[in-house]
């Protein structure tokens, strides 16, 4: 019978060795699938910029579901199963193990992170080698030593005498011939079980982990007809953790996922070494030992692979490589209230790497080019001159060239002029479902202006509120060689009892659900809007 086991375990297999007569180790997963979530729309440029900062904590941000398939040889009786190779940002309390026909006897939260201090602490009473370097000749001399005290003032016994580490006045380092039991350079999940019979079982290990994020970005190229554009969308996968996932099926989920304070990885305590020299607890000028060499047990990736890490080592989480894949398109499906996008084929999601994959490719998407100005009742009553904002407005419908869920992200606008592609602005938008408008603001138009003058009157209203009546005139000037349509928005439309009293241009409800005046301005000409509206503040 299949059992689902919930556990929260990292590192050391069992706190009491007497309880673990038999141990079986799963060195890694045969297959891994990755599903990456997000709780907000991610700005790719800011994400990559932050990754270059030494203080970033990107290995503790983001959220992904990791699903591993493993084969475990389980002996009969009591066994400690050690699951190695899990993601460095694992959130252990979320882990489940399915397919194990055994009774769970013990769950353990003890763990030790491999570090120079931890090596010293676990090696008290053990024999090590001390290597001292002659600063003048560079010659090295090795001495056999016994560790007599731990990292807070390490003391070694050498030839029957006690010496404080790093107090000889010259360069020295310790060489460990093995890793003490219980230390690991990677998180390890473990569970103690009792199985009635021995056997080989295929199990599924699933858990949440931090350090993985994704974002969406688009390039919109305006066609020569000026009414349609080609839209290319890209997904950026970012792995800021210390674990790579090879040939993994990958999915990303759009929608603002709710997270609580429990969805963060356990942060192990990093034990640090502190020199303590006689007689004044100061060094005698020798350099600090920055290197601890371990032989007989090769470590994958060194200490930089351990996570979470201390703040002074977080620079290792910067992105080292950006990979762009080919042109195959992801598949889109529904996941409850979210949208899930499946990459067309398995891919490598390597540690500290970003990868870009094509999301969508749409040609001939219909759009409107609109210029927008806004009127505020709180502006000065004297004439105000303001530039207008360029809006590119699309509707997410099949008959308009789209008709698919669009993950929010950044858009770069490209326009061709005299055979040359020119960048003309950037905008951002939130997730857009099918049927909803996509409105992008690409900056100010230099050859369109709105000059507005208004009169504001306030009157006492019931319940201590104030009723405002706004009357004004807007003059629109167009220096372009072609006519344009300008959309003017009264910014107080969201106030209670907002009402348009009169205007020389009929107002309409725009795609955003708010009232607007649409005024057509002739080429190299002017147009006038007179208006009056009221609201209660």
Buried (B, 14 or more C-beta within 10 A) or exposed (E): EEBEBEBBBBBBBBEEEEBBEEBBBBEEBEBBBBBBBBBEBBBBEEBBEBBEEEEBBBBBBBBBBBBBBBEBEBBEBBBBBBBBBBBBBBBBBBBEBBBBBBEBEBBBBBBBBBBBBBBBBBBBEBEBBBBBBEEEEEEEEEBEBBBEBBBBBBBBBEEEEEBBBBBBEBBBBBBBEEBBEBBBBBBBBBBBBEBEEEEEBEBBBBBBBBBBBBBBBBBBBBBEEEEBBBBBBBBBBBBBBBBBBEEBBBBBBBBBEEEEEEBBBBEBEBBEBEBBBEEEEEBBEBEEBEEBEBEEEEBEBEBBBBBBBBEEBBBBBBBEEEBEBEEEBBEBEEEEEBBBBBBBEBBBBBBBBBBBBBBBEBEEBBBBBBBBBBBBBEBEEEBBEBBBBBBBBBBBBEEBBBBBBBBBBBBBBBBEEEEEEEEBBBBBBEBBEBEBBBBBBBEBBEEBBBBBBBEBEEEEBEEEEEBBBBBBBBBBBBEBEEEBEBBBBBEBBEBEEBEBEEBEBEBEEBBEEBBBBBBEBEEEEEBEBEBBBBBBE
